Amino acid sequence: MEKQLVTHTAALIQRYIASRPDAADTIEGIHLWWIDWPQSPEQPAVTLAALEQLEAADLMERVQIGGRELWRAKRSR
């Protein structure tokens, strides 16, 4: 997978979260609704890699709600 594409996707996710700090969604929802793909969407694996990159940077977190895994901006504990 192209690292530059993952980094760009992570930046798009960060931009979305900056304007909607309380947003949370599944990987599928983020892939389809949060990211403005210039042409046809990339594979969902790109979105997952971008989310994991943001998680490693302590900017995003996964939470289990109602049996589903949701992603959101990292919250202070």
Backbone bond lengths (Angstrom), bond angles and torsions (degrees), N, CA, C in turn:
res aa  C-N    CA-C-N  psi(-1)  N-CA   C-N-CA  omega(-1)  CA-C   N-CA-C  phi
1 M - - - 1.450 - - 1.526 108.88 -
2 E 1.291 115.96 139.95 1.458 121.59 -175.89 1.534 110.48 -74.65
3 K 1.332 116.05 120.72 1.461 121.63 -176.88 1.527 111.94 -61.50
4 Q 1.309 116.95 -39.03 1.473 121.11 -179.55 1.533 110.53 -62.19
5 L 1.318 118.04 -39.16 1.458 122.16 178.99 1.532 110.44 -65.53
6 V 1.335 116.99 -41.97 1.463 121.51 178.47 1.531 110.01 -63.97
7 T 1.313 117.00 -44.61 1.464 121.40 179.59 1.531 110.90 -63.34
8 H 1.318 117.08 -41.19 1.469 121.20 177.61 1.532 110.25 -64.02
9 T 1.314 116.96 -42.85 1.463 121.28 179.01 1.524 110.42 -63.29
10 A 1.320 116.97 -40.60 1.468 121.19 176.97 1.529 110.18 -60.86
11 A 1.313 117.72 -39.95 1.467 121.25 178.30 1.529 111.02 -64.49
12 L 1.320 117.16 -39.11 1.466 120.46 177.69 1.528 110.81 -65.09
13 I 1.318 117.28 -39.24 1.465 121.27 177.10 1.528 109.96 -64.58
14 Q 1.319 116.95 -43.40 1.464 120.77 178.19 1.528 110.95 -60.92
15 R 1.302 117.39 -40.35 1.465 121.41 179.07 1.532 109.87 -63.18
16 Y 1.323 116.68 -42.13 1.461 121.02 178.83 1.526 110.10 -61.80
17 I 1.322 116.65 -47.59 1.468 122.03 -179.06 1.535 111.03 -64.61
18 A 1.312 117.58 -34.99 1.473 120.39 179.93 1.527 110.98 -61.27
19 S 1.320 116.89 -35.74 1.459 119.50 -179.37 1.531 112.90 -91.53
20 R 1.346 116.63 -12.04 1.469 121.76 179.16 1.528 109.02 -140.29
21 P 1.323 118.04 71.43 1.467 121.17 -171.30 1.526 115.67 -62.31
22 D 1.315 118.42 -19.39 1.461 120.80 179.83 1.527 113.16 -96.94
23 A 1.324 117.57 5.58 1.462 121.48 -177.99 1.529 110.79 -66.86
24 A 1.325 114.57 145.72 1.466 121.94 174.73 1.523 107.06 -151.06
25 D 1.323 116.59 141.62 1.459 119.50 -178.96 1.521 109.66 -161.43
26 T 1.328 115.04 169.27 1.463 121.59 174.63 1.522 108.99 -76.38
27 I 1.309 116.06 169.75 1.474 119.99 175.44 1.527 109.33 -57.51
28 E 1.319 116.37 -43.59 1.465 120.39 -178.10 1.530 110.99 -62.22
29 G 1.337 116.65 -44.63 1.462 120.30 179.42 1.516 112.32 -64.08
30 I 1.327 115.75 -42.48 1.473 119.88 178.12 1.520 109.89 -62.44
31 H 1.322 116.13 -44.61 1.461 121.60 -178.93 1.532 111.72 -60.13
32 L 1.331 115.92 -41.56 1.463 119.85 -175.69 1.524 114.33 -86.20
33 W 1.331 118.22 -33.66 1.461 120.25 -169.43 1.521 115.09 -113.35
34 W 1.310 118.44 -28.09 1.469 119.66 -176.45 1.519 112.33 -87.10
35 I 1.309 116.99 -26.75 1.464 121.19 -172.31 1.524 109.70 -106.04
36 D 1.315 115.35 123.84 1.460 121.19 178.19 1.534 107.54 -90.54
37 W 1.327 114.74 90.18 1.467 119.65 -179.42 1.516 109.32 -70.67
38 P 1.343 118.57 134.46 1.470 120.87 -176.84 1.528 113.35 -64.76
39 Q 1.323 117.17 -31.11 1.473 120.53 177.89 1.522 106.33 -131.29
40 S 1.298 118.37 -128.53 1.463 119.44 176.66 1.524 108.71 -77.26
41 P 1.333 117.45 146.88 1.467 119.94 -177.23 1.526 112.83 -59.34
42 E 1.312 114.72 148.39 1.453 121.14 173.04 1.533 108.00 -72.71
43 Q 1.297 116.40 179.43 1.461 121.14 177.10 1.530 109.79 -70.13
44 P 1.340 118.32 146.87 1.470 120.83 177.22 1.531 113.46 -56.87
45 A 1.327 117.63 -23.30 1.469 120.84 177.90 1.530 111.13 -60.84
46 V 1.321 117.39 -30.60 1.470 121.42 177.41 1.526 109.44 -66.06
47 T 1.323 116.55 -43.99 1.467 120.98 178.88 1.523 110.26 -63.93
48 L 1.323 116.97 -43.72 1.464 120.04 178.64 1.526 110.47 -61.39
49 A 1.319 118.25 -44.03 1.462 121.43 179.42 1.534 110.57 -62.47
50 A 1.334 116.82 -38.91 1.467 120.61 178.56 1.527 110.33 -66.21
51 L 1.330 117.11 -42.58 1.468 120.53 178.43 1.525 110.98 -63.93
52 E 1.308 116.59 -41.21 1.467 120.00 178.37 1.525 110.95 -65.76
53 Q 1.331 116.91 -35.31 1.470 120.77 175.63 1.531 110.10 -63.25
54 L 1.320 116.84 -43.20 1.464 121.31 179.01 1.535 111.27 -69.46
55 E 1.317 116.55 -33.54 1.462 120.79 176.24 1.532 110.17 -65.63
56 A 1.314 116.83 -43.05 1.468 121.52 179.03 1.529 111.22 -64.06
57 A 1.338 115.96 -29.90 1.473 121.09 178.11 1.529 111.05 -85.16
58 D 1.340 117.08 3.85 1.468 123.36 178.36 1.529 112.23 65.88
59 L 1.349 116.24 32.20 1.462 121.21 179.64 1.527 112.94 -106.31
60 M 1.332 116.82 -25.32 1.463 122.45 179.18 1.514 108.42 -128.64
61 E 1.344 115.48 158.93 1.457 120.23 175.87 1.520 109.43 -143.39
62 R 1.344 115.67 155.53 1.458 121.32 175.23 1.520 107.61 -103.22
63 V 1.311 115.02 140.83 1.455 120.54 176.87 1.526 108.49 -133.93
64 Q 1.314 116.09 148.34 1.463 121.53 176.58 1.519 108.08 -96.52
65 I 1.320 116.61 119.52 1.456 122.10 178.35 1.525 107.59 -135.27
66 G 1.320 114.86 121.62 1.466 119.04 178.32 1.510 113.71 59.03
67 G 1.329 117.25 35.13 1.461 120.93 179.42 1.515 114.36 76.43
68 R 1.313 117.20 8.05 1.472 120.81 179.07 1.511 109.45 -119.87
69 E 1.324 114.96 148.04 1.463 120.28 176.79 1.528 108.47 -91.41
70 L 1.334 115.07 119.14 1.460 120.80 177.47 1.518 109.56 -113.31
71 W 1.308 114.68 150.92 1.466 122.48 176.89 1.515 108.24 -111.76
72 R 1.349 116.04 141.46 1.459 121.57 177.87 1.521 108.47 -152.90
73 A 1.330 115.25 168.70 1.457 119.91 175.88 1.528 108.35 -61.77
74 K 1.304 116.45 143.77 1.469 121.68 179.52 1.518 109.57 -59.41
75 R 1.314 115.23 130.95 1.457 121.45 179.51 1.519 108.88 -104.78
76 S 1.318 116.54 146.96 1.466 121.21 175.50 1.515 108.20 -70.65
77 R 1.287 116.24 142.00 1.463 120.19 -179.30 1.495 110.42 -101.52
